[in-house]
Amino acid sequence: MATASQSTIIRKAQVPVSCYFCKGQGIKWKCEDCNVRMCDSCKVTVHQGLRCSQDHDVISIQDIGKSPQSSQEVTSVVISSVCDSYTTTLPAVHTLLCADDDLLYFTYNGSVSDKHLLVKGKRFQSSIKILQTLKRRICDIAINKDSEILFIEYHDNKVQVLSLTGEVKTVLESSPMTLLGIHVNKDNEVIVGLRGPGPPFPVNDFSARQVIIFGSDYHRRVTLEFDKKGNKLFSYAKRICTDSKNYLYVVDCIDNIHNGRIVAVDRNCRLRFTYGGQKNFGTFQPTGITITPSDNIVIADLFNYAIHVIDSKGDLLGLQFIFIDLGIVDPYSVCFDTKGYLLIGSGKDKNDIYGKIYVAKMTDSLT
């Protein structure tokens, strides 16, 4: 009996995996996003014809499990050098964006109400020349392809635009939903985080929590709220960014003291991964997020005074404690300039009264 049972198990183990679509035996490819295996023919005639598979990662069966050892190593040197720093006239730099011609956009939205400000400036070697300001308490900003500044004020339900001439106009209203984070992707689509009426936390079954993608005409295109299993994707979508494939990475707060996680999702509500920091930390407070040219994700961690770098699958590539190594405190915001330097917006340290903007060079292998 034991021999017969054993041979049955062996025979079952030797049955080859079949193509997901045609059930044939000659599988050659695996879609990492769909998690299906397929033959040469179905890869071309079926999978590539699926609208949702346009940017999916399809790899050869022979390459599964062949990740180089170096990709599994976590470096402690995310920033190889700090090239420059600028002292602002704000208590902290809570949001930070870069544009062409060394233009900077940054805000302060903290407890010192008379310092609430949006600043547009031009970066020079030793200073930032202020070009435009707007005295508002702004929770997030974005820049569209017309170089207009889109912004959301605290506890508001309007997306407003600050034009180059200083005119402010409302382009989108979300009542009764409150707007949170805002982002403009490479296709000039406007992406916003929203929450329903009532207190932000705790989030329950009746709490509305969404990320919505609008066209450049501000018409709704996609609403992201639940994953394929019916679970809520977000609790409080505070910051949003996208990569070259238009995958979304959301800084998602989970409580009132800014503990959070990164939620990675595609436009079809498929959850790619969540990243909650390192387990031995206990506390993870992501406050800023940006994307490298190779689609790695750079995260500012306020509580740990750290910069995390993860890849597009959620694996940690680098983690550096920038206060210990570089003396940078309160990292609130991060962005890349057009030359590839990482800019970090920070709070004030014990010897200063104003926040700073640091210009840093990242380790080449992480960019």
FENMOPE-V148295 format. One record per run of one state. SS is the DSSP state (A for helix, B for strand, O for the rest). FROM is the first residue (numbers start at 1). TO is the last residue. If there is no record, write none. Layout:
ss:SS from:FROM to:TO
ss:SS from:FROM to:TO
This chain:
ss:O from:1 to:1
ss:A from:2 to:13
ss:O from:14 to:26
ss:B from:27 to:31
ss:O from:32 to:35
ss:B from:36 to:39
ss:A from:40 to:45
ss:O from:46 to:46
ss:A from:47 to:49
ss:O from:50 to:50
ss:A from:51 to:53
ss:O from:54 to:57
ss:B from:58 to:60
ss:A from:61 to:63
ss:O from:64 to:68
ss:A from:69 to:72
ss:O from:73 to:74
ss:B from:75 to:75
ss:O from:76 to:78
ss:B from:79 to:87
ss:O from:88 to:91
ss:B from:92 to:92
ss:O from:93 to:94
ss:B from:95 to:99
ss:A from:100 to:102
ss:B from:103 to:108
ss:O from:109 to:112
ss:A from:113 to:115
ss:O from:116 to:116
ss:B from:117 to:123
ss:O from:124 to:127
ss:B from:128 to:134
ss:O from:135 to:137
ss:B from:138 to:143
ss:O from:144 to:148
ss:B from:149 to:153
ss:O from:154 to:157
ss:B from:158 to:162
ss:O from:163 to:167
ss:B from:168 to:173
ss:O from:174 to:177
ss:B from:178 to:184
ss:O from:185 to:189
ss:B from:190 to:195
ss:O from:196 to:208
ss:B from:209 to:214
ss:O from:215 to:219
ss:B from:220 to:224
ss:O from:225 to:225
ss:B from:226 to:226
ss:O from:227 to:231
ss:B from:232 to:232
ss:O from:233 to:236
ss:B from:237 to:242
ss:O from:243 to:247
ss:B from:248 to:253
ss:O from:254 to:259
ss:B from:260 to:265
ss:O from:266 to:270
ss:B from:271 to:275
ss:O from:276 to:285
ss:B from:286 to:291
ss:O from:292 to:296
ss:B from:297 to:301
ss:O from:302 to:305
ss:B from:306 to:310
ss:O from:311 to:315
ss:B from:316 to:321
ss:A from:322 to:326
ss:O from:327 to:330
ss:B from:331 to:336
ss:O from:337 to:341
ss:B from:342 to:347
ss:O from:348 to:355
ss:B from:356 to:362
ss:O from:363 to:363
ss:A from:364 to:366
ss:O from:367 to:367
